[in-house]
Amino acid sequence: MIYPKNIKLTYFLTFICLFLFLFNKYISNGTLQSYFSKAAYPFLLVQNFASQKIKIFFEEKKAYKELYKDHQTALNEIENLKSENVKLNALINFENQTKEIIEFTKQYEAQNYLFAQVIFKNLTIDNHFFLVDIGSQKGAHVDMAVIYKNFLVGRISEVFPYWSKVTLITDKSCKVSALSSRSHVHGICEGQCTNQISLNFVSHLDDIKLDDLILSSGQGLIFPQGFSIGKVTYCEIKGLNYEVKLQPLVDFEKIDYCYLIQKGQN
């Protein structure tokens, strides 16, 4: 009796013998090779198509990497150019902001003024002051006058090693002896912590008119003579004196640089 295990072995040996018989019969005339070539042809086409696509894919990937690298390089160069452009614009802006101030200071000896940058502004209903980046270590001291171009800004009221406080002429605590450039009428300017300044102690007998230019008179120990304070925007007789209001000729919000000078050194 042939067991199932032996039947499987018999089938396998029979298949091997049949394969060898067919191989020996058709190998000589190329029939098997023909069958193989026909069967392999579609696979060869697919393989060729796939290899071309793979080749193109890797070439495009390589080109993309190179383009990406060039793109990043270009972006870095653009950022560097932007940085240089910002730097140049900052220098141009600094020159434009300080050109007129520098021209103004040619009338003073170099050792008699200090160039300062405004680092903080406080323009509230209670106080008007600046903080500047000049302190006692650079020669600043209390009661130096602060000038912007030909305009009077205020005085140094507090000094610290690296910075100082400037009380503006628009502050309530600041008083400046002044006169009219047209009629030489004298008075005392007093800040109101607004965009107006009062000109006090002007007699009703004096000649004061709208649009008169008011200058510092130089009387007193702090403010030098001849700097602009403002122009008259309102004047009306009240009793024995005029009530006079001035409009500063400079916008304190826009001041970024100024000079510190000591009276008597111009």
C-alpha positions as CSV (number, residue, x, y, z in Angstrom):
1,M,0.0,0.0,0.0
2,I,1.3,3.5,-1.0
3,Y,0.8,6.0,1.8
4,P,-0.2,9.6,1.2
5,K,3.3,10.8,2.0
6,N,4.8,8.6,-0.7
7,I,2.1,9.7,-3.2
8,K,3.3,13.4,-2.8
9,L,6.9,12.3,-3.3
10,T,5.8,10.3,-6.4
11,Y,4.0,13.4,-7.9
12,F,7.0,15.6,-7.3
13,L,9.4,13.2,-9.0
14,T,7.1,12.8,-11.9
15,F,6.9,16.6,-12.4
16,I,10.7,16.8,-12.3
17,C,11.0,14.1,-14.9
18,L,8.5,15.7,-17.2
19,F,10.2,19.1,-16.9
20,L,13.6,17.5,-17.8
21,F,12.0,15.7,-20.8
22,L,10.5,18.9,-22.1
23,F,13.6,20.9,-21.5
24,N,15.8,18.3,-23.4
25,K,13.2,18.1,-26.2
26,Y,12.9,21.8,-26.9
27,I,16.1,23.4,-25.7
28,S,18.0,22.5,-28.9
29,N,15.6,24.3,-31.3
30,G,15.1,27.4,-29.0
31,T,11.4,26.8,-28.4
32,L,11.8,27.3,-24.6
33,Q,13.9,30.4,-25.1
34,S,11.2,31.8,-27.4
35,Y,8.5,31.2,-24.8
36,F,10.7,32.8,-22.1
37,S,11.4,35.8,-24.3
38,K,7.7,36.3,-25.1
39,A,6.8,36.0,-21.4
40,A,9.6,38.3,-20.3
41,Y,8.9,41.1,-22.8
42,P,6.1,42.8,-20.9
43,F,8.2,42.7,-17.8
44,L,11.2,44.2,-19.6
45,L,9.0,47.0,-20.9
46,V,7.7,47.7,-17.4
47,Q,11.2,47.5,-16.0
48,N,12.5,50.0,-18.6
49,F,9.6,52.4,-18.0
50,A,10.1,52.1,-14.2
51,S,13.8,52.6,-14.4
52,Q,13.4,55.7,-16.6
53,K,10.8,57.2,-14.1
54,I,13.1,56.4,-11.2
55,K,16.0,58.0,-13.0
56,I,14.0,61.1,-13.7
57,F,12.8,61.2,-10.1
58,F,16.3,61.1,-8.6
59,E,17.5,63.7,-11.2
60,E,14.7,66.0,-10.3
61,K,15.3,65.4,-6.6
62,K,18.9,66.3,-7.1
63,A,18.0,69.4,-9.1
64,Y,15.5,70.4,-6.4
65,K,18.1,70.1,-3.7
66,E,20.5,72.3,-5.7
67,L,17.7,74.8,-6.4
68,Y,16.7,74.8,-2.7
69,K,20.4,75.3,-1.7
70,D,20.7,78.2,-4.2
71,H,17.4,79.6,-2.9
72,Q,18.6,79.6,0.7
73,T,21.8,81.2,-0.4
74,A,19.9,83.9,-2.2
75,L,17.7,84.4,0.8
76,N,20.7,84.8,3.1
77,E,22.2,87.3,0.6
78,I,18.9,89.2,0.6
79,E,18.8,89.4,4.4
80,N,22.4,90.7,4.4
81,L,21.5,93.3,1.8
82,K,18.4,94.3,3.9
83,S,20.6,94.6,7.0
84,E,23.1,96.8,5.1
85,N,20.2,98.9,3.7
86,V,18.8,99.4,7.2
87,K,22.2,100.4,8.4
88,L,22.6,102.9,5.6
89,N,19.1,104.3,6.1
90,A,19.8,104.7,9.8
91,L,23.0,106.6,9.1
92,I,21.2,108.8,6.6
93,N,18.4,109.4,9.0
94,F,20.9,110.2,11.8
95,E,22.7,112.7,9.5
96,N,19.4,114.4,8.4
97,Q,18.3,114.7,12.0
98,T,21.6,116.1,13.3
99,K,22.7,118.2,10.3
100,E,20.9,121.4,11.3
101,I,21.9,121.0,14.9
102,I,25.5,120.6,14.0
103,E,25.4,123.6,11.8
104,F,23.8,125.6,14.6
105,T,26.6,124.7,17.1
106,K,29.3,126.1,14.9
107,Q,28.7,129.3,16.7
108,Y,29.9,127.7,19.9
109,E,33.3,126.4,20.9
110,A,33.5,122.5,20.9
111,Q,34.3,122.4,24.6
112,N,31.2,124.4,25.5
113,Y,28.4,122.1,24.6
114,L,27.4,118.5,25.0
115,F,25.5,116.5,22.3
116,A,22.8,114.3,23.8
117,Q,20.1,111.9,22.6
118,V,16.7,111.9,24.1
119,I,16.0,108.5,25.6
120,F,12.6,109.1,27.2
121,K,9.8,111.7,26.9
122,N,7.1,112.5,29.4
123,L,4.5,115.0,28.2
124,T,1.6,114.6,30.6
125,I,-0.8,117.1,32.2
126,D,1.4,117.0,35.4
127,N,4.9,117.1,34.1
128,H,6.9,117.8,30.9
129,F,10.4,116.4,30.9
130,F,13.0,114.5,28.8
131,L,15.6,112.1,29.9
132,V,18.9,112.4,27.9
133,D,21.9,110.0,27.7
134,I,24.4,112.5,29.1
135,G,25.2,112.4,32.8
136,S,27.8,113.7,35.3
137,Q,30.4,111.3,33.9
138,K,30.3,113.2,30.6
139,G,30.2,116.7,32.1
140,A,26.5,117.4,32.5
141,H,25.4,119.4,35.6
142,V,22.3,121.0,37.0
143,D,21.0,124.2,35.3
144,M,22.6,123.7,32.0
145,A,20.4,125.1,29.2
146,V,19.1,122.6,26.7
147,I,18.9,123.7,23.0
148,Y,17.5,122.2,19.8
149,K,18.6,124.1,16.7
150,N,17.7,127.7,17.6
151,F,14.9,126.7,20.0
152,L,15.0,126.7,23.8
153,V,14.0,123.3,25.1
154,G,14.5,123.5,28.8
155,R,17.1,123.1,31.5
156,I,18.9,120.2,33.3
157,S,17.1,119.8,36.6
158,E,18.6,116.5,37.8
159,V,21.9,114.8,37.0
160,F,22.9,111.2,37.4
161,P,26.1,109.4,36.4
162,Y,24.8,108.2,33.0
163,W,21.7,110.3,32.3
164,S,20.0,113.6,33.1
165,K,16.5,114.9,33.5
166,V,15.5,117.9,31.3
167,T,12.6,120.0,32.6
168,L,11.0,121.5,29.5
169,I,9.9,125.1,29.1
170,T,6.4,123.8,28.8
171,D,6.5,122.4,32.3
172,K,4.7,124.3,35.1
173,S,7.9,124.6,37.2
174,C,9.9,126.2,34.4
175,K,10.2,130.0,34.1
176,V,12.2,131.9,31.5
177,S,12.9,135.6,31.3
178,A,11.8,136.6,27.7
179,L,11.2,139.5,25.4
180,S,9.5,140.2,22.1
181,S,11.9,140.4,19.2
182,R,9.8,143.2,17.6
183,S,9.0,145.5,20.4
184,H,11.4,144.3,23.1
185,V,8.6,143.9,25.6
186,H,9.7,141.9,28.6
187,G,7.9,139.2,30.5
188,I,8.3,135.8,32.2
189,C,7.4,132.7,30.3
190,E,5.8,129.9,32.4
191,G,4.8,126.5,31.2
192,Q,1.3,125.1,31.4
193,C,2.0,121.4,30.8
194,T,0.2,121.8,27.5
195,N,1.2,123.0,24.0
196,Q,0.9,126.6,25.2
197,I,3.1,128.8,27.3
198,S,2.0,131.8,29.3
199,L,3.9,135.1,29.0
200,N,3.3,136.9,32.4
201,F,3.9,140.4,33.8
202,V,3.3,142.2,30.5
203,S,1.9,145.6,31.2
204,H,-1.3,146.8,29.4
205,L,0.8,149.8,28.3
206,D,3.3,147.6,26.4
207,D,3.2,146.9,22.7
208,I,2.5,143.2,22.2
209,K,0.7,141.7,19.2
210,L,-0.3,138.4,17.7
211,D,2.5,136.4,15.9
212,D,5.2,138.3,17.8
213,L,8.3,136.1,18.2
214,I,9.3,135.7,21.8
215,L,13.0,135.0,22.6
216,S,14.9,134.3,25.8
217,S,16.2,137.6,27.2
218,G,19.3,136.2,28.9
219,Q,18.4,137.6,32.2
220,G,19.0,135.2,35.1
221,L,21.6,132.5,35.6
222,I,20.4,129.7,33.5
223,F,19.1,130.5,30.0
224,P,21.3,132.3,27.4
225,Q,20.0,135.1,25.3
226,G,18.4,134.9,21.9
227,F,16.8,131.5,21.7
228,S,13.3,131.1,20.4
229,I,10.5,130.2,22.8
230,G,7.4,130.6,20.7
231,K,5.1,133.0,19.0
232,V,2.1,134.9,20.4
233,T,-1.2,133.2,19.6
234,Y,-3.4,135.1,22.1
235,C,-3.2,138.4,23.8
236,E,-5.9,140.4,25.6
237,I,-5.8,143.1,28.3
238,K,-7.0,141.8,31.7
239,G,-6.8,144.6,34.3
240,L,-3.3,146.2,34.4
241,N,-1.6,143.4,32.4
242,Y,-2.0,141.5,29.2
243,E,-2.9,137.8,29.2
244,V,-0.6,136.4,26.6
245,K,-0.3,132.8,25.3
246,L,2.5,131.4,23.2
247,Q,2.7,128.5,20.8
248,P,6.2,126.8,20.9
249,L,7.8,126.8,17.5
250,V,9.1,123.3,17.9
251,D,7.2,120.0,18.4
252,F,8.7,118.4,21.5
253,E,7.3,115.0,20.4
254,K,9.7,115.1,17.4
255,I,12.9,116.1,19.2
256,D,15.4,113.2,19.3
257,Y,18.7,115.1,19.8
258,C,19.6,118.2,21.6
259,Y,22.6,120.2,23.0
260,L,23.5,121.1,26.6
261,I,25.2,124.4,27.0
262,Q,26.3,126.6,29.9
263,K,25.2,130.2,29.9
264,G,28.1,132.6,29.4
265,Q,30.1,130.2,27.2
266,N,28.6,131.2,23.8
